[in-house]
Amino acid sequence: MNRKNSRGQIDFVITWVDGNDPVWRKEKNKYIASSEDDNRIQRFRDWNNLRYWFRGVEKFAPYVHKIYFITWGHIPAWLNTENKKLVIVNHKDYIPGYYLPSFNSNAIELTMYKIKGLSEQFVYFNDDMFLIRGTKPTDFFCHGLPCDSASLNVHCVDPNFGFNYAVYQAISVINKYFPFHATLRKNWRKWFCPFYGKQLLRTLYLLPCPRFPGIYQTHIANSFLKSTFEELWEKEGKAFDETCRHRFRNKLDYSQWTMRNYQLASGRFWPRSMSFGKSFFLEKNKDSIESVTLYIKKQMGKMIAINDGDLSDQEFLEDRKKVIDAFESILPEKSEFEK
């Protein structure tokens, strides 16, 4: 498919938390997470590799218009806050006061469209998602539409957190507004694009389903239209409000996946290869640290996501050093985002 242009400026948004900040920890400990909340240490552990996110953006995405750095209030000591592309955003700058304080990434993400000055076209990164090879604006937006890979899926139990209802909440919303087969027929060129490789077989296999069975979530940075958030808040505001009132991540939360699914079902996206980036899960009996470091050093994709799993404290420290060494091999020079 033709990938001529992105039509408009592109902003990046990244959320970050310093899990070692004693003030933040004291504030968090005031609130007791319920049995339905996800308050695992992995949600807040610091990999100390954030500087490589900024180095990657400067080297591999120099076209970015603004970077909105969302934080509870802490700022890395090394960060150059005078950089003209950088906008520091405190939770209280855009999240309604009745949701604060929030330690729930879903609430932080569902409301980020309210950030003052944010462009219609933006890319949302978790702080475990990094650019590791050169990109173009058309890797993220084409013809004014978010670039993404559409593939059907069947959602299963998360072994660490039981049923992750966020994926079910997201699929329930598109089944509410979009008839399955009519939607795929209307945008068949986008849903059955050869860019998707073997993932296309998954979609073909699930075609007999009477409704959307699920959407394959790649867990890399997602391209969004701000207007998607605005439209869905109008339609599902009550449900999103309940999510945002949860102090910590909750099994019943809605998430940014709802927004992504809605863009895919509505046809407001442009097909992108599944090989654009890859997500790794550093958990026992899953992806190995060797696979992660090789992917980085060989720059095998344009983006990588490194998910913190059930590593012991010692394993975490060992793997963190290996990840930092791998990033240092491709991004050794300080960026202008560093003092």
Helices and strands as residue ranges (DSSP letters): E 10-16, H 22-28, E 37-38, G 41-43, H 50-60, E 67-71, E 86-90, H 91-94, G 97-99, H 105-110, G 112-114, E 121-125, E 129-131, G 137-139, E 141-142, E 145-148, H 165-177, H 180-186, H 188-191, G 194-196, H 199-205, E 222-225, H 226-244, E 249-250, H 256-266, E 270-271, G 274-276, E 277-282, H 289-297, E 303-308, H 313-330
